[in-house]
Amino acid sequence: MIYCSLSFTGCSNYLNLTPTNEVSDKLIWSKSELAQLAINDFYNSINLYGSFGFNQSIDGLTEGFTETLKYGSKTNMTDMDRCNLFVYASVMSASWASYDLGAWSDLYTRIRRVNEALSDMKKYSSFDSQTTAYFAGQLRFFRAYYYFELLKRYKDVILYDEDLTKINANTPISTETKGWDMVEADLEFAGANLPASWATSDFGRITSGASYALLSRAMLYAERWTVAQGAASKVINSGNYALATAYADAFKSGSTGNKEAILEYDYSASGVYHNFDDRFSPKGDAGIQQGGLGTPTQEMVESYELAGTGGFPDWSEWHTSTGTSTTPPYSKLEPRFQASVLYNGASWKGRTIEPYVNGTDGWCQYSDDPAPAGRTTTGYYLRKLVDETHDLSAKTASTQPWISIRYAEVLLNLAEACYHTGNTDSANIAVKAIRARVGLPYTSKSGTDLMTAIRQERKVELSYEGLLFWDMRRWQLAATQYTGYRVHGLKIVKNSDNSFTYTYVDCDKQDRYFPSKLYRLPLPQEELTNNTAIQQYPEWK
């Protein structure tokens, strides 16, 4: 990943990653090398809106709003109890929802900068047609990326393009249809004008494949099934991407030969880095400062099928408040479980995970012990996305890449789109390919059974990648499935004979809620105050 070293004058100040000098807009857009450096600024958005960043929600991973992840601390902060307080709220205020899940101001700031760049390029540049197309393709990709994030939250938003004369503080809301029109047009342009790959020195830049991959995702939200199907098909038929042989390898950088990575952000210890490992590694890891902030739930564990044969184990023996000494069927579960969840007895960094009372990693009861200090409240730790090779005692930053879109998601995007267009054969082929990679059988389905299978694969295959919560919203299932429920875990006690007792525990101690008005987030008060041409959405009045 290339980092920008420029800042801008006048009204078009760009986000500075490592600013070292100031140059005029005219100079920037008269030299291709400076123009590309300016465009580099936008790439950090992939980091900020990914699972290693915090722009999807100030509360932490959006999985915390679902049945798949539990934040254990009672401290009202990011990656702690703030997420729990949100899901426990049976009455949700507009200001609360807007602050915790909205990104209105940040996204419009970025959109303005993209539009200024497009305007300046048209005004000042004299690049050849290919260079112009490459620059415009990247910029329009990011504009679509930002508007996608807005539309999936708010539905009806304010639209601006590179015609800066249209900017007005009192600009009305546009229709959702026009918003998706803009996203579709920008990504189609990027897909048609960007290369399939870049030179090694430019690895990480937006490609044609990344543009169509994002289009396949965005059009599911827009319910433009034919467009989503076509975009996914272009990625698949390009021949440039493939599933990694092993599921655990799907999250490596494309620079290592991982053909599953389509859109990624690469970090550097001396540049932009993250701290995901310290936030989510088990408490017993040497050098840990935080650890175990959010942990997988029993509900998520029970979403995994048996290896080889498929089908789900009968977990009823472990749903007991009196405890059982029978070992849960962890070793029998499919490869995606083994690559995603750390459980009692799992191998990790040359040791054995001990998520039990007084174990090296430890366990504590949510709420009763308000400061877990790295101990799990569910009996599990997150393995997926955490770097097992990272020595936290060396006090170095996390640098594993964030794979924002991978080929497996595109296959599932295709499957869902084909389900809606009636192309059940293609939908089944895509689902079968996902399951075949992890050795699970599949029998072709139709109707609601097919859609159920697609949803199941999205939940498991794409777990902890920041998609499930938004999927449940767009499927209009969150208000029913995320209301009146609680998440659970296993309290594990090591006995004197070295056996273990597993007891089913309530990890919430109160019901969770998803008010139906959360299907659209409220406009922020600042926008309502400053823009007289708009009114709050009806759900939030």
Number of C-alpha atoms within 10 A of each C-alpha: 18 18 19 23 17 24 23 18 11 7 8 17 14 22 19 17 17 14 13 10 9 11 12 13 23 13 13 23 23 17 14 18 10 18 19 18 17 23 20 22 22 23 21 20 17 21 23 14 19 19 24 23 21 17 22 19 19 19 25 26 26 23 23 26 25 24 21 25 26 31 30 31 26 18 12 13 13 17 24 21 23 20 25 21 14 21 20 20 14 15 10 17 11 19 15 13 17 19 16 18 20 24 22 21 12 11 20 18 13 20 25 20 23 26 20 21 24 20 15 18 21 15 13 15 17 14 16 9 8 11 15 16 18 17 22 23 26 29 25 25 31 26 26 27 23 23 26 26 18 21 22 21 24 20 21 20 19 17 18 20 18 18 11 13 7 10 13 10 11 13 15 15 14 14 14 18 12 14 23 24 13 20 26 25 15 24 29 20 20 29 27 17 21 25 16 16 16 13 8 8 9 11 16 21 21 26 25 26 27 27 31 30 29 27 30 32 22 26 23 21 20 22 14 17 21 17 19 30 29 17 27 27 18 17 25 19 10 11 9 14 19 18 19 20 13 12 19 16 13 20 20 20 22 20 12 7 10 19 20 26 25 30 23 26 22 21 20 14 11 8 12 18 19 19 15 19 27 25 19 23 28 31 29 20 22 12 14 20 16 17 25 30 29 30 28 31 26 25 16 20 19 15 17 24 20 18 19 15 13 16 14 13 16 10 12 7 14 21 17 14 13 10 19 17 16 12 13 16 11 20 15 14 22 19 21 21 25 19 16 22 19 26 26 20 13 16 12 15 13 7 11 16 24 26 32 27 18 14 17 16 26 24 27 24 21 22 16 9 14 14 16 23 19 28 33 33 35 32 30 31 30 23 23 20 22 19 17 15 9 19 17 18 11 9 12 12 20 22 21 24 21 24 24 21 18 24 26 27 23 27 28 26 30 30 29 28 28 22 23 17 14 12 16 20 14 18 28 24 15 22 24 18 18 22 15 13 17 17 15 19 15 17 8 14 15 16 11 10 11 20 17 13 19 20 18 14 20 21 21 19 21 17 18 22 20 19 16 22 20 19 18 18 19 18 12 13 15 22 17 13 15 20 18 14 14 18 23 25 28 27 26 26 21 17 10 7 6 8 11 19 19 25 20 21 23 18 22 21 13 13 15 23 23 25 16 15 15 20 22 19 24 26 23 19 13 10 16 14 10 11 15 12 11 16 14 14 14 8 13 15 8
